[in-house]
Amino acid sequence: MNVPTKPAVKRKVTPWLRRGVQILFFVSVAVVATTGALAEKGIAVPVLGEGASLHAICPFGGVVSFWQLATAGTLVKKVHDSSVVLAVIALALSLLFGPVICGWVCPLGSVQEWLGGLGRKIFGKRYNGFVPKKLDRVLRYLRYVVLIGVSYMTIMTGKLAFQEVDPYFALFNLWTGEVALASAVVLGLTLVLSLFVERPFCKYACPYGAFQGLFNLFRVFGIKRKAATCIDCKACDRACPMNIEVSTAGTVRDHQCISCLKCTSEAACPVPATVLLAAGRVDGKPGNESGEAR
């Protein structure tokens, strides 16, 4: 007598891989920032060396330096050559895969996401739904105002204007006493709000996230939904940390997408190869690009 067996369940590795990458970059940035700050105080860690400035490993410094580099051949004060190199690498990645820096690399984004896990346990289904939708739609464009303002101030002053309010800088330098009060306050608000709203700083205020988000309009590899196999369960919508309606899209082109892949068949979607990262049309027929999420 043959005993029926349960079909083998394919283990979805994408969530674990992404979490590992997030932890790796968080620890790496923390080590670099800490050893760099200690070196400035004359304290060397024999095993780790002198480290580097946090500005040297931030690609946004390279982005806001492009104008001065092009017109004067110099970098904005405190920005290192390595920041420009990282900005170019991030630009190439964005053209191919969209804002993977936001969804996989940025330590501040990761911290917000980890706190969001606690918020989800506290509030359950209410989590990430406290901001009214109409207000939320307006607030999401605020980060472009920040991007324009920061870029203008940096060009006019030749200094890193955003550092005075930057929660990313505050996150890794709070213990040094070199953090401006405003950036410490913004960091505190970001951490508290993360218990109620998924990635609040990323959604509403991050200038680099705004810049990265523009590449969702023409990235080579996008988040695609195969309508032919979609069962309309909305699992992709519930999984999206940025509240994007993936279930109505052919290709997700929303400027808020962070390429986290949480919505895909490798993470949330229960149907194989239905929501996936791909180039071109996944259904292989014209018209699949209609219904794009924006």
C-alpha positions as CSV (number, residue, x, y, z in Angstrom):
1,M,0.0,0.0,0.0
2,N,1.4,3.3,-1.0
3,V,1.3,6.0,1.6
4,P,0.8,9.5,0.1
5,T,3.4,12.0,0.9
6,K,3.3,15.7,1.2
7,P,4.9,17.6,-1.7
8,A,8.2,19.0,-1.0
9,V,8.0,22.7,0.0
10,K,10.6,24.9,-1.7
11,R,12.4,27.0,0.9
12,K,12.3,30.6,0.0
13,V,15.8,31.9,0.4
14,T,15.4,35.5,-0.6
15,P,14.2,36.8,2.8
16,W,17.0,35.1,4.6
17,L,19.6,36.3,2.1
18,R,18.4,39.9,2.3
19,R,18.4,39.8,6.1
20,G,22.0,38.5,6.1
21,V,23.0,41.3,3.7
22,Q,21.3,43.9,5.9
23,I,23.1,42.7,9.0
24,L,26.4,42.5,7.2
25,F,26.2,46.1,6.1
26,F,25.0,47.4,9.4
27,V,27.8,45.8,11.3
28,S,30.4,46.9,8.6
29,V,29.2,50.5,8.7
30,A,29.2,50.5,12.5
31,V,32.7,49.2,12.7
32,V,34.0,51.7,10.1
33,A,32.3,54.6,11.8
34,T,33.4,53.6,15.3
35,T,37.0,53.0,14.4
36,G,37.1,56.2,12.4
37,A,35.7,58.2,15.3
38,L,38.2,56.6,17.7
39,A,41.1,57.4,15.4
40,E,40.1,61.1,15.4
41,K,40.4,61.0,19.2
42,G,43.9,59.4,18.9
43,I,42.7,55.9,19.8
44,A,43.7,53.1,17.5
45,V,42.2,49.6,17.5
46,P,45.1,47.3,16.5
47,V,42.9,44.6,14.9
48,L,40.7,47.0,12.9
49,G,43.2,49.8,12.1
50,E,42.2,53.5,11.9
51,G,39.0,52.9,10.0
52,A,37.5,55.7,7.9
53,S,35.1,58.6,8.2
54,L,31.4,57.8,7.8
55,H,31.3,60.3,5.0
56,A,33.8,58.2,3.0
57,I,31.3,55.3,2.7
58,C,28.2,57.3,2.1
59,P,27.2,57.5,-1.6
60,F,24.9,60.4,-1.1
61,G,27.9,62.6,-0.4
62,G,29.1,61.7,-3.9
63,V,25.7,62.6,-5.4
64,V,25.5,66.1,-3.9
65,S,29.2,66.7,-4.9
66,F,28.6,66.1,-8.6
67,W,27.9,69.7,-9.4
68,Q,30.9,71.1,-7.6
69,L,33.1,68.3,-9.1
70,A,31.9,69.2,-12.6
71,T,32.2,72.9,-12.3
72,A,35.2,73.4,-10.0
73,G,36.9,70.1,-10.0
74,T,36.7,69.8,-6.2
75,L,34.5,67.9,-3.8
76,V,32.2,69.2,-1.1
77,K,33.9,69.7,2.2
78,K,34.2,66.3,4.2
79,V,33.3,64.3,1.1
80,H,35.9,61.7,0.0
81,D,36.8,60.3,-3.4
82,S,35.5,57.0,-2.2
83,S,32.1,58.5,-1.8
84,V,32.0,59.5,-5.4
85,V,33.1,56.0,-6.5
86,L,30.3,54.5,-4.3
87,A,27.8,56.9,-5.8
88,V,28.7,55.7,-9.3
89,I,28.4,52.1,-8.3
90,A,25.0,52.8,-6.7
91,L,24.0,54.6,-9.8
92,A,24.8,51.6,-11.9
93,L,22.9,49.3,-9.5
94,S,19.9,51.6,-9.6
95,L,19.8,51.6,-13.4
96,L,19.7,47.8,-13.3
97,F,17.7,46.9,-10.2
98,G,16.2,50.1,-8.8
99,P,16.8,51.3,-5.2
100,V,18.6,48.2,-3.9
101,I,20.8,50.4,-1.8
102,C,17.6,51.5,0.1
103,G,16.2,48.0,0.5
104,W,19.3,45.9,1.1
105,V,22.2,48.1,2.2
106,C,21.2,51.3,4.1
107,P,21.6,50.6,7.8
108,L,19.1,53.3,8.8
109,G,16.5,51.7,6.6
110,S,17.3,48.3,8.2
111,V,16.9,49.7,11.7
112,Q,13.5,51.2,10.9
113,E,12.5,47.9,9.4
114,W,13.6,45.9,12.5
115,L,11.7,48.3,14.8
116,G,8.8,47.9,12.5
117,G,8.7,44.2,13.3
118,L,8.2,45.1,16.9
119,G,5.5,47.6,16.0
120,R,3.7,44.9,14.0
121,K,3.7,42.7,17.0
122,I,2.2,45.4,19.2
123,F,-0.4,46.8,16.8
124,G,-1.1,43.8,14.5
125,K,-3.1,44.6,11.4
126,R,-3.3,48.3,12.4
127,Y,0.4,48.7,12.0
128,N,1.5,50.8,9.0
129,G,-2.1,52.1,8.6
130,F,-2.2,55.0,11.1
131,V,-1.6,57.7,8.4
132,P,-4.7,58.5,6.4
133,K,-4.2,57.5,2.7
134,K,-4.9,61.0,1.4
135,L,-2.3,62.5,3.7
136,D,0.1,59.7,3.0
137,R,0.0,60.3,-0.7
138,V,1.0,64.0,-0.2
139,L,3.6,63.3,2.4
140,R,5.4,60.8,0.1
141,Y,6.5,63.7,-2.1
142,L,8.0,65.7,0.8
143,R,11.3,63.9,0.4
144,Y,11.7,65.4,-3.1
145,V,11.4,68.8,-1.5
146,V,14.1,67.8,1.0
147,L,16.3,66.5,-1.9
148,I,16.0,69.8,-3.8
149,G,16.6,71.9,-0.7
150,V,19.6,69.9,0.4
151,S,21.1,69.9,-3.1
152,Y,20.7,73.7,-3.4
153,M,22.2,74.4,0.0
154,T,25.1,72.1,-0.7
155,I,25.8,73.7,-4.1
156,M,25.6,77.2,-2.6
157,T,27.7,76.6,0.5
158,G,30.1,73.9,-0.6
159,K,29.3,72.0,2.6
160,L,27.3,68.9,3.5
161,A,24.1,70.8,4.4
162,F,22.2,67.7,5.3
163,Q,24.6,66.5,8.1
164,E,23.0,68.9,10.6
165,V,19.7,67.0,10.4
166,D,20.9,63.6,9.1
167,P,19.6,60.7,11.3
168,Y,22.0,58.3,9.5
169,F,25.0,60.3,10.7
170,A,23.5,60.5,14.2
171,L,22.8,56.8,14.4
172,F,26.5,56.0,14.3
173,N,27.9,59.1,15.9
174,L,25.6,59.8,18.8
175,W,28.1,58.5,21.3
176,T,30.8,60.9,20.1
177,G,29.2,64.1,21.1
178,E,29.7,65.5,17.6
179,V,26.1,65.1,16.5
180,A,24.0,68.2,16.0
181,L,20.9,68.4,18.3
182,A,18.6,68.6,15.3
183,S,19.9,65.3,13.8
184,A,19.6,63.6,17.2
185,V,16.0,64.7,17.4
186,V,15.2,63.6,13.8
187,L,16.8,60.2,14.7
188,G,14.7,59.9,17.8
189,L,11.5,60.7,15.9
190,T,12.4,58.2,13.2
191,L,12.9,55.4,15.6
192,V,9.7,56.1,17.5
193,L,7.6,56.5,14.4
194,S,9.0,53.2,13.1
195,L,6.9,51.5,15.7
196,F,3.8,52.9,14.0
197,V,4.8,53.4,10.3
198,E,7.0,51.2,8.2
199,R,10.2,53.0,7.3
200,P,8.9,56.6,8.0
201,F,12.1,58.4,7.1
202,C,12.5,56.4,3.9
203,K,8.9,57.2,2.9
204,Y,8.7,60.9,3.8
205,A,12.1,62.5,4.3
206,C,15.1,60.7,2.8
207,P,16.7,62.8,0.0
208,Y,18.8,59.9,-1.2
209,G,15.8,57.6,-1.2
210,A,14.0,60.2,-3.4
211,F,16.9,60.2,-5.8
212,Q,17.0,56.4,-5.9
213,G,13.3,56.3,-6.4
214,L,13.5,58.0,-9.7
215,F,15.2,55.0,-11.2
216,N,12.0,52.9,-10.7
217,L,10.7,54.7,-13.8
218,F,13.2,53.1,-16.2
219,R,15.2,50.4,-14.4
220,V,16.1,47.3,-16.4
221,F,15.0,44.7,-14.0
222,G,11.6,45.5,-12.4
223,I,9.1,43.9,-10.1
224,K,6.7,42.1,-12.4
225,R,3.3,40.5,-11.7
226,K,2.2,37.7,-14.1
227,A,-1.6,38.3,-14.4
228,A,-2.2,34.8,-15.9
229,T,-1.2,33.0,-12.7
230,C,-2.1,35.7,-10.1
231,I,-4.9,34.4,-7.7
232,D,-5.6,38.0,-6.4
233,C,-4.8,37.0,-2.8
234,K,-3.3,40.4,-2.1
235,A,-0.3,38.8,-0.3
236,C,2.1,41.0,-2.2
237,D,0.2,44.1,-1.1
238,R,0.3,43.1,2.5
239,A,4.0,42.3,2.3
240,C,5.1,45.6,0.7
241,P,6.6,47.9,3.4
242,M,6.0,50.9,1.2
243,N,2.2,50.2,0.8
244,I,2.4,49.7,-2.9
245,E,-0.5,47.9,-4.6
246,V,1.5,45.3,-6.4
247,S,-1.6,43.3,-7.1
248,T,-2.9,45.8,-9.6
249,A,0.4,46.2,-11.5
250,G,2.0,44.7,-14.6
251,T,5.3,46.3,-13.7
252,V,5.8,48.2,-10.4
253,R,7.1,51.7,-11.3
254,D,6.1,53.4,-8.0
255,H,8.8,55.9,-6.9
256,Q,8.6,54.4,-3.4
257,C,9.6,50.9,-4.3
258,I,12.9,49.9,-2.5
259,S,13.5,46.6,-4.3
260,C,13.3,44.6,-1.1
261,L,11.6,41.8,-3.0
262,K,9.2,41.1,-0.1
263,C,6.3,41.0,-2.4
264,T,7.7,38.3,-4.8
265,S,7.1,34.6,-5.1
266,E,10.4,34.1,-3.4
267,A,9.0,35.7,-0.3
268,A,5.2,36.5,0.0
269,C,3.4,35.4,-3.1
270,P,2.2,31.8,-2.8
271,V,2.2,31.1,-6.5
272,P,5.6,30.3,-8.1
273,A,7.0,32.7,-10.7
274,T,4.0,35.1,-10.4
275,V,5.6,38.2,-8.7
276,L,9.2,38.3,-9.7
277,L,12.2,40.4,-10.5
278,A,12.6,40.3,-14.3
279,A,13.3,42.3,-17.4
280,G,10.8,42.7,-20.2
281,R,7.3,41.2,-20.2
282,V,6.8,38.2,-18.1
283,D,3.6,37.1,-19.9
284,G,5.3,37.3,-23.3
285,K,2.5,39.3,-24.9
286,P,1.8,43.0,-25.5
287,G,-0.2,44.9,-23.0
288,N,1.3,43.4,-19.9
289,E,2.8,46.8,-18.9
290,S,-0.7,48.3,-18.3
291,G,-1.9,48.7,-14.8
292,E,1.4,49.8,-13.5
293,A,1.5,50.7,-9.9
294,R,2.5,54.3,-9.3
